[in-house]
Amino acid sequence: MLIFFGGLYKVTKLLDALFFSEKRKNLVLFLRDEAKNLTEIKDSLDVKAPAIIPQIRILEEKKIIIQKGKEYFLTDIGQILADNYVYSLIDILDLVENNQQFFDTHDLSMIPKTLLKQLHKLKGCRVDLVDPQNMYEPHRLFIENLSTSKQINGVTPVFNPSYPDFFLQLAMQEKEVILILTPEVYQRTEAEYHNLIKKFHDLNNTQIYIHTGKLNVAMMVTDHYFSFTPFFKDGSYDSQRNLIGTESSAISWGTKFFNYLLNNSNKL
């Protein structure tokens, strides 16, 4: 396994011991929560003793696992690797593999490095396709999730004529709604939907922020829903694809990204 560090590639032998063998990787994952004996290992991994014992010896040599009596445990180093490297790498590989075209074609440059390194937390997210015939109407899944949410944090870099009334209705249901807009989106909304945006802004449970820089991502984060749409790499907006998820790790990641954008925005 090669890790880029300080401009040089550094061989990390501990990770090599894990990822260059499917059997060793699966064994470490199997031992992550508790010790197991050889019979349990063979039965769970569906391997015979001659196939797994050499892999156990390699992991013992690397101080990743240790045998006590008839049971095998992860060492402290092994536990750290299992918790912080193995699962993170598996999660990010699954995320990218399941949504490869989305990540290949969309611009992630706006994501701060600290959150980019935590992209594995979006595990379980999938691409949701919007009907191109109704791209300006909030689709069913979007409506259902926002309607059942108590806190709604939204980032809207493009004008959508259905949004002023939609978010006003949500706010009138006593939901906490915070929106981050571009100056252009706010100005057009103010010009074309003055009464609606005034009613929205006058409510005690709403806030509007204007982002001060380039905003090339649309996002919605609630207490149980996450939707994320970065622009295409050519700078155009993708009106048909959203990366969505409901797992707590994705919502936590989305909340951190929203707060990052909020810190670079001015409140009206």
SVG drawing of the C-alpha trace seen along z (x, -y; Angstrom):
<svg xmlns="http://www.w3.org/2000/svg" viewBox="-48 -43 57 70">
<polyline fill="none" stroke="black" stroke-width="0.4" points="0.0,0.0 1.4,-3.4 0.6,-6.6 1.5,-10.0 3.3,-11.9 5.4,-15.1 5.6,-14.7 7.0,-11.2 5.4,-7.8 6.0,-5.9 5.4,-2.1 3.3,-1.3 4.0,2.3 1.3,2.7 -1.4,1.8 0.3,4.0 -0.2,6.9 -3.9,6.2 -4.8,5.1 -2.6,7.4 -4.6,10.4 -8.4,10.7 -8.1,13.4 -6.0,11.2 -8.3,8.2 -11.4,10.3 -9.7,11.8 -8.9,8.4 -12.4,7.2 -13.8,10.4 -11.7,9.8 -12.5,6.1 -15.2,6.5 -14.1,9.6 -11.6,12.4 -12.3,15.6 -10.8,19.1 -9.6,21.0 -12.8,22.9 -14.9,19.7 -12.5,18.1 -12.6,21.0 -16.4,21.3 -17.0,17.5 -14.5,16.9 -15.3,20.3 -11.7,21.3 -9.7,24.4 -6.8,24.4 -4.0,24.7 -5.3,21.6 -5.8,19.3 -3.0,20.3 -0.2,18.8 -2.2,15.6 -2.5,15.6 1.3,16.0 1.9,13.0 -0.4,10.8 1.3,12.1 4.7,11.1 3.4,7.6 2.0,7.4 -1.5,6.9 -3.0,9.9 -1.9,12.0 -2.9,15.4 -3.8,15.9 -4.7,19.5 -6.9,20.7 -8.2,17.3 -6.9,14.6 -7.1,10.9 -6.3,7.7 -3.4,5.9 -3.7,2.2 -2.1,1.5 -4.4,3.9 -7.4,2.3 -6.3,-1.2 -5.9,0.1 -9.2,1.8 -11.0,-1.2 -9.3,-4.0 -8.0,-2.6 -9.7,0.6 -13.3,-0.5 -12.7,-4.0 -11.1,-2.6 -13.8,0.0 -16.5,-2.7 -14.9,-5.1 -14.3,-2.4 -17.9,-1.3 -19.1,-4.9 -17.1,-5.6 -17.8,-2.2 -21.5,-2.5 -21.6,-6.1 -18.5,-6.2 -20.1,-8.2 -21.3,-10.8 -17.9,-11.4 -16.2,-11.2 -18.3,-14.0 -18.8,-16.4 -16.5,-19.0 -15.6,-18.4 -13.1,-21.2 -15.4,-23.3 -15.2,-20.7 -12.6,-21.7 -9.7,-19.2 -10.7,-18.2 -14.1,-17.0 -12.8,-15.5 -10.7,-13.2 -13.9,-12.2 -15.8,-11.5 -16.1,-7.8 -18.8,-9.0 -21.1,-9.3 -21.2,-5.5 -24.7,-4.2 -25.5,-7.4 -26.8,-6.8 -27.7,-8.9 -31.3,-9.9 -32.5,-10.9 -35.0,-13.7 -37.5,-13.5 -36.2,-15.9 -39.8,-16.8 -40.4,-18.2 -37.0,-19.5 -38.4,-22.7 -40.8,-20.9 -39.6,-19.4 -39.8,-15.6 -41.7,-13.2 -38.7,-11.9 -37.4,-15.5 -40.8,-16.7 -41.4,-13.7 -38.1,-14.1 -38.3,-17.8 -41.9,-17.6 -41.0,-15.2 -37.9,-17.2 -37.8,-19.7 -34.6,-21.5 -33.8,-22.3 -30.5,-23.7 -30.4,-24.4 -27.9,-25.7 -29.4,-27.0 -26.9,-28.3 -29.5,-28.4 -33.0,-30.0 -35.9,-27.6 -39.4,-29.2 -41.0,-26.6 -38.7,-27.2 -40.1,-30.5 -43.5,-29.1 -42.2,-25.6 -39.9,-26.8 -42.4,-29.4 -44.9,-26.5 -42.3,-24.5 -41.4,-27.4 -45.1,-28.1 -45.2,-24.5 -42.8,-25.9 -39.8,-24.1 -36.4,-25.8 -35.2,-26.8 -31.8,-28.3 -31.0,-29.0 -27.7,-30.0 -28.2,-31.7 -26.0,-33.4 -26.6,-37.2 -28.1,-36.5 -30.6,-34.0 -31.6,-36.3 -32.0,-39.3 -34.1,-37.4 -36.3,-35.9 -36.7,-39.3 -37.7,-40.8 -40.2,-38.1 -41.5,-36.8 -41.2,-39.9 -44.2,-39.1 -43.3,-35.5 -39.7,-36.2 -40.8,-39.0 -43.2,-36.6 -40.4,-34.0 -37.9,-36.5 -40.3,-37.9 -40.8,-34.6 -38.9,-33.9 -37.8,-30.5 -36.1,-31.4 -32.7,-32.8 -31.3,-33.8 -27.6,-34.0 -25.8,-35.3 -22.7,-33.4 -19.7,-35.7 -17.8,-33.6 -18.3,-31.1 -21.0,-28.7 -21.0,-25.6 -22.9,-23.1 -26.5,-22.6 -27.2,-20.9 -30.0,-20.1 -29.3,-18.8 -32.1,-18.0 -32.3,-16.1 -32.7,-12.8 -31.9,-13.5 -29.0,-14.6 -28.9,-15.7 -25.8,-16.9 -25.3,-18.1 -21.9,-19.6 -21.8,-21.3 -20.4,-19.4 -16.7,-19.8 -17.5,-22.2 -19.2,-24.5 -22.8,-23.8 -25.5,-22.8 -26.8,-19.3 -30.6,-19.5 -31.2,-15.8 -28.8,-14.0 -28.6,-14.3 -26.4,-12.2 -28.8,-11.4 -28.5,-9.6 -30.2,-9.1 -27.4,-7.6 -26.3,-9.7 -22.7,-9.8 -23.8,-11.4 -26.0,-13.9 -23.1,-14.8 -20.8,-15.3 -23.4,-17.4 -23.9,-19.6 -20.2,-20.3 -20.1,-21.3 -23.1,-23.5 -21.6,-25.2 -18.4,-25.7 -20.4,-27.5 -22.4,-29.4 -19.1,-30.8 -18.4,-32.2 -21.8,-33.9 -23.4,-37.0 -26.8,-37.0 -29.5,-39.3"/>
</svg>
